[in-house]
Amino acid sequence: MIGQNYLNCFYDFTVSPAYFDFITYLEVAELHRIRHNFDKIRIIFVPGPNNGFRNDTLRTTESNQLMTRNVLLPACHLLKSCDSTIWLDQREAAQELLNNPASTFPRDYHLNEPVSDYLEGAIQCAFLRDETIAYLTAPQDKHKSAQAFIQSVCGDKKPLTVTLREAAHDSSERRKIDIVEWERFFKQLDLKLYQPIIVRDTANAFSNDNIFSGYPQAPVASIDVLFRTALYENSYINFFVNNGPYVCALYTKCNSIVFKYSNEDVYATSRKFLKASLGLAYGDQRPITEKRTIIAWEDDTAENIKEYFNFTVNQIESGIDLSEQHNINTGEQTLNTINIAINYVFTKLKRSVHEEDIKVLKRIQDMTDILSEEPTWNFNLQDTIIEHEGGILPTGSLEKIRALEEKLQLGLRL
């Protein structure tokens, strides 16, 4: 619209996947919009080299197309600030939208040097800048549809969703819902008060295999990401194992519990990966997310499910403010967060230096001042920057950072 200030957000399939990671990208883009005072977001999908997608052996072209149609394109409507999407069939068509670097996201994106920004490092840095997470929400018409569905299957009962993980590309039993244990838990529930609702994988939305027979399923949620998100937002508690759809609950205001958060059978859920990408060690919660979002690192045994369920019910019914954010609770988590933030900022510093980088470096410096009392902690920000100049950082990065700090006067000591 005339007079509105647009942020052009490029999702380039050369470097970004057709998966639920796109919802994290939306969150990062929205945080960038707020930080830089743009009015609206425009999402631009740029084709990649492999039938329009990334060179990725995990998923077929058909799978990528299914995810794009069912998740990525509609998910843009989870952002109230997004009022337009553009699907390009030729990369070159993006060039005319790249005439203003200041209104381009990801930062320093170029067609011949595409960059991605769908990983959690950006969220960690937002936390260190004391930013508040920008919560996504389904459109109002989807809320009405979800509420009507809940009324039809629950009546006056409180809905409890259980989202299965049935991904065809990953056969790891450790990552799946333990059906036997959930059946045991359901039998212990007061079914006059609570109603379990099963959400299947997209490929199994209409399967007639008698899984959780006797409990209603929500096939529309399996194929409509906006209805899925509205269902989660309107349910009493949502249960997951660590999977893609969990992100629909993570960045919305709904009560959720995720089990089996780590799994050594798959690198993407291994403790090594969670430490490197999220800064999490066993038992940690994700900073910047609200306390209504709980990571249960344990397996989904009936006993564990019941324990976390009872805890969450008590929290909800007690009137505790669940919008309070999780924080960093241990020295180990602090160290992990610092490492993630440094890696993310250094990636950005390869091309340019911005105020947001200085703010993160200043927070890291403040955190390391406290950690310097630890006998095993030996870290100096200036030395680290100098050490990486000429390698992952361009020569002269320290001087550029100093020059911007001198202008901004944020208190960074270099």
C-alpha positions in Angstrom: 0.0 0.0 0.0 1.1 3.6 -0.7 3.1 5.1 2.2 3.9 1.8 3.9 7.5 0.8 4.5 8.1 -2.8 3.2 10.8 -5.3 4.2 11.5 -7.6 1.3 12.2 -11.0 2.7 13.9 -13.5 0.3 13.6 -17.2 1.0 16.1 -18.7 -1.4 15.8 -22.4 -2.0 19.4 -22.5 -3.1 20.4 -22.3 0.6 17.1 -22.9 2.5 15.0 -26.0 2.9 11.3 -26.6 2.1 10.5 -27.6 5.6 9.1 -26.3 8.9 12.4 -24.4 9.4 10.6 -21.8 7.3 8.5 -20.9 10.4 11.7 -20.1 12.3 12.7 -17.9 9.3 9.4 -16.0 9.6 10.1 -15.4 13.3 13.6 -14.1 12.5 12.3 -11.9 9.7 9.6 -10.5 12.0 12.2 -9.7 14.7 14.2 -7.9 12.0 11.2 -6.0 10.9 10.4 -4.8 14.4 14.1 -4.0 15.1 14.4 -1.8 12.0 10.9 -0.2 12.1 9.4 -1.6 8.9 5.6 -1.5 8.6 5.0 -4.7 6.5 6.8 -7.8 5.2 6.8 -9.1 1.7 7.9 -12.8 1.3 9.7 -13.6 -1.9 10.4 -17.2 -2.8 13.4 -17.7 -5.0 13.9 -21.0 -6.9 16.9 -23.2 -6.2 19.0 -25.5 -8.6 17.3 -28.8 -7.9 13.9 -28.6 -9.6 13.5 -25.3 -7.9 14.7 -26.5 -4.5 17.9 -27.0 -2.6 20.3 -29.9 -3.4 19.1 -32.1 -0.6 19.2 -35.9 -0.5 16.8 -36.2 2.4 13.6 -35.3 0.5 12.3 -35.8 -3.0 11.1 -33.1 -5.3 7.5 -34.3 -4.6 8.1 -34.0 -0.9 9.5 -30.5 -1.3 6.5 -29.5 -3.4 4.1 -31.0 -0.9 5.7 -29.0 2.0 5.8 -25.8 0.0 2.1 -26.0 -0.9 0.9 -27.2 2.5 3.3 -25.4 4.9 5.5 -22.7 3.5 3.1 -20.7 1.3 0.1 -20.7 3.8 2.5 -20.2 6.8 3.1 -16.6 5.6 -0.3 -15.8 6.9 0.9 -16.6 10.5 2.5 -13.1 10.4 0.0 -10.3 10.6 2.7 -8.0 9.2 3.0 -10.1 6.0 0.4 -8.9 3.4 2.0 -10.2 0.2 3.9 -13.2 -1.1 5.7 -13.6 -4.4 6.6 -16.9 -6.0 9.3 -16.6 -8.6 9.9 -19.1 -11.3 13.2 -17.5 -12.4 16.0 -16.3 -10.1 16.7 -13.3 -12.2 13.2 -11.9 -11.5 14.2 -11.1 -8.0 16.8 -8.6 -9.0 14.4 -5.7 -9.4 13.3 -6.2 -5.8 16.9 -5.9 -4.6 17.4 -2.3 -5.3 17.6 -1.2 -1.6 19.9 -3.3 0.7 18.5 -1.5 3.8 15.1 -3.0 3.1 16.4 -6.5 2.2 16.3 -9.6 4.5 18.4 -11.6 5.1 21.0 -9.0 5.6 23.5 -8.7 2.7 21.4 -11.1 0.6 22.5 -11.1 -3.1 21.3 -13.4 -5.9 24.8 -14.4 -6.8 25.7 -14.9 -3.1 22.5 -16.0 -1.4 22.5 -16.3 2.4 19.9 -18.0 4.6 18.6 -17.0 8.0 16.3 -19.7 9.3 18.5 -21.1 12.1 18.3 -20.5 15.8 21.4 -18.4 16.1 19.4 -15.3 15.2 16.9 -16.1 18.0 19.8 -16.5 20.5 21.1 -13.1 19.4 17.7 -11.5 19.7 17.6 -12.8 23.3 20.9 -11.3 24.0 19.7 -7.9 22.8 16.7 -8.2 25.2 14.2 -8.4 22.4 10.8 -10.0 23.0 9.8 -12.9 20.8 7.3 -11.9 18.1 4.5 -14.4 18.4 2.8 -15.9 15.4 -0.9 -16.5 15.2 -3.3 -18.1 12.8 -5.8 -15.9 10.9 -9.2 -15.3 12.6 -11.1 -17.5 10.1 -8.9 -20.5 11.0 -9.5 -19.8 14.7 -13.2 -20.0 14.1 -12.8 -23.3 12.2 -10.6 -24.8 14.9 -13.0 -23.7 17.6 -15.9 -25.3 15.8 -13.9 -28.5 15.3 -13.0 -28.6 19.0 -16.6 -28.0 20.0 -17.7 -30.9 17.8 -15.3 -33.4 19.2 -14.9 -32.1 22.8 -18.1 -30.4 23.8 -17.2 -28.9 27.2 -14.1 -31.1 27.7 -10.6 -29.5 27.6 -8.8 -30.5 24.3 -5.4 -32.1 24.5 -3.6 -32.5 21.2 -1.0 -35.2 20.6 1.0 -34.7 17.5 2.6 -37.9 16.0 5.9 -38.1 14.2 5.7 -40.4 11.2 8.2 -39.0 8.8 9.0 -41.4 5.9 12.6 -40.1 5.5 13.5 -41.0 9.1 12.6 -44.5 10.5 14.2 -43.9 13.9 11.9 -45.5 16.5 13.3 -43.3 19.2 11.8 -40.2 17.6 8.3 -41.6 17.3 5.4 -41.3 19.8 5.2 -44.4 22.0 1.7 -45.4 21.3 1.5 -48.0 24.1 2.6 -45.5 26.7 0.2 -42.8 25.5 -2.7 -45.3 25.6 -1.7 -46.0 29.2 -1.7 -42.3 30.0 -5.1 -41.8 28.3 -6.6 -44.6 30.5 -5.5 -42.6 33.6 -7.1 -39.4 32.4 -10.4 -38.1 33.6 -12.1 -38.4 30.2 -15.1 -36.5 31.5 -12.8 -33.5 31.8 -10.2 -33.9 29.0 -10.4 -35.0 25.4 -7.3 -36.2 23.5 -7.1 -35.2 19.8 -4.7 -37.0 17.6 -2.8 -35.1 14.8 -1.2 -37.4 12.3 1.7 -36.8 9.8 0.6 -35.2 6.6 1.2 -38.4 4.6 -1.0 -40.4 7.0 -3.8 -37.8 7.5 -6.5 -40.1 6.2 -4.9 -43.5 7.2 -7.3 -46.1 8.4 -4.8 -48.1 10.5 -6.6 -48.0 13.9 -3.8 -46.0 15.6 -5.4 -44.5 18.7 -8.8 -45.9 17.8 -11.5 -44.4 19.9 -9.9 -41.0 20.0 -10.8 -38.3 17.5 -8.2 -37.3 14.9 -7.8 -33.9 13.2 -6.9 -34.7 9.5 -7.4 -31.1 8.5 -4.6 -30.1 10.9 -2.3 -32.5 9.1 -2.7 -30.8 5.7 -3.5 -27.2 6.7 -0.7 -25.5 8.7 -3.0 -22.6 9.6 -5.7 -24.8 11.0 -3.0 -26.8 12.8 -1.7 -23.7 14.4 -5.2 -22.5 15.3 -5.9 -25.9 16.8 -2.8 -25.7 19.0 -3.7 -22.1 20.1 -7.2 -23.1 21.1 -6.2 -26.3 22.9 -5.6 -26.7 26.7 -2.3 -28.5 26.3 -0.4 -29.7 23.2 1.9 -32.7 23.4 4.8 -33.4 20.9 7.9 -35.4 20.4 10.7 -33.3 18.8 9.5 -32.8 15.2 8.9 -30.1 12.6 5.3 -29.2 13.5 6.4 -28.4 17.1 7.6 -25.1 15.8 4.0 -24.1 15.2 3.5 -24.3 19.0 6.9 -22.9 19.9 6.3 -19.5 18.4 2.6 -19.1 19.3 1.0 -18.5 22.6 -0.1 -22.0 23.5 0.7 -24.5 26.3 3.0 -27.2 25.0 5.2 -30.1 26.2 7.7 -31.8 23.9 9.1 -35.2 24.9 12.2 -37.0 23.6 13.9 -33.7 22.8 17.3 -35.4 22.3 18.0 -38.5 20.4 21.5 -39.8 19.5 20.3 -41.9 16.6 19.8 -38.7 14.5 22.4 -35.9 14.4 19.7 -33.2 14.1 18.4 -34.2 17.6 21.7 -35.3 19.1 23.0 -33.5 22.2 26.0 -32.3 20.2 23.7 -30.6 17.7 21.4 -29.2 20.3 24.4 -27.7 22.1 25.8 -26.2 18.9 22.5 -24.9 17.4 20.3 -24.1 20.5 22.9 -23.8 23.3 21.0 -26.4 25.2 22.3 -29.1 27.5 20.1 -31.8 29.1 17.4 -30.3 31.3 17.7 -26.7 29.8 14.7 -24.7 28.6 14.9 -22.4 25.5 15.6 -18.8 26.5 13.3 -16.1 25.0 10.4 -18.6 24.7 7.6 -18.3 27.3 7.2 -20.6 30.3 4.1 -22.1 28.8 6.5 -24.0 26.5 8.2 -26.9 28.2 10.9 -29.2 27.1 10.6 -32.6 28.6 14.0 -34.3 27.9 12.7 -37.6 29.2 11.0 -40.4 27.1 7.2 -40.3 26.8 6.4 -43.0 29.3 3.0 -42.9 30.9 4.6 -41.9 34.2 6.6 -39.0 32.6 3.6 -37.8 30.6 1.4 -37.8 33.7 4.0 -35.9 35.7 4.5 -33.1 33.2 0.7 -33.0 32.5 0.0 -32.5 36.2 2.7 -29.9 36.5 1.4 -27.9 33.6 -2.3 -28.2 34.8 -1.2 -26.8 38.2 0.7 -24.0 36.5 -2.3 -23.0 34.3 -4.9 -23.3 37.1 -2.8 -21.4 39.6 -2.9 -18.3 37.5 0.9 -18.0 37.3 2.0 -15.7 34.5 3.1 -18.2 31.9 4.1 -15.4 29.5 7.3 -14.8 31.5 10.3 -15.8 29.4 12.6 -18.7 30.1 16.1 -17.5 30.8 19.6 -18.9 30.8 19.9 -20.9 34.1 23.4 -22.5 34.1 27.0 -21.6 33.4 27.1 -24.3 30.7 24.1 -22.8 29.0 25.7 -19.4 29.2 28.8 -20.7 27.5 26.8 -22.4 24.8 24.8 -19.3 24.1 27.9 -17.2 23.8 29.5 -19.6 21.3 26.3 -19.7 19.2 26.0 -15.9 19.2 29.7 -15.4 18.3 29.4 -17.8 15.4 26.2 -16.1 14.1 27.6 -12.6 14.5 30.9 -13.5 12.9 28.9 -14.9 9.9 27.3 -11.5 9.5 30.5 -9.6 10.0 31.9 -11.3 6.9 29.9 -8.8 4.8 29.0 -5.9 7.0 29.0 -4.4 10.6 25.7 -3.2 12.0 24.4 -1.8 15.3 22.7 -5.1 16.1 26.1 -6.8 16.0 27.6 -4.4 18.4 24.8 -4.9 20.9 25.3 -8.7 20.8 29.1 -8.3 21.2 28.5 -5.9 24.2 26.2 -8.4 25.9 28.7 -11.2 25.3 31.4 -9.0 26.9 29.2 -8.4 29.9 28.5 -12.1 30.3 32.1 -13.1 29.9 33.1 -10.5 32.6 31.0 -12.6 35.0 32.4 -15.9 33.7 36.0 -14.6 34.0 35.8 -15.6 37.7 35.6 -19.3 36.6 39.1 -20.9 36.6 38.4 -22.8 33.4 37.1 -19.7 31.5 39.6 -17.9 29.3 38.1 -15.6 26.7 38.8 -12.2 25.4 36.6 -10.7 22.7 39.2 -8.5 21.1 41.7 -11.4 20.9 39.0 -13.6 19.4 38.3 -11.1 16.7 42.0 -10.6 15.9 42.5 -14.4 15.8 39.8 -14.9 13.2 40.7 -11.9 11.0 42.0 -13.1 7.6 40.1 -16.4 8.2 36.3 -16.4 8.8 36.5 -12.6 9.4 37.8 -10.1 6.8 41.0 -8.3 7.6 40.1 -5.0 9.2 37.0 -6.2 11.0 38.2 -5.0 14.4 38.7 -1.5 13.1 35.2 -1.5 11.5 33.7 -2.6 14.8 35.6 0.0 16.8 34.6 2.7 14.3 30.9 1.9 14.7 31.2 1.6 18.5 32.8 5.0 18.6 29.8 6.4 16.7 27.1 4.5 18.7 28.8 4.7 22.2 27.2 1.4 23.4 29.9 0.6 25.8 31.8 -2.1 23.9 35.4 -2.2 25.0 37.9 -3.0 22.3 
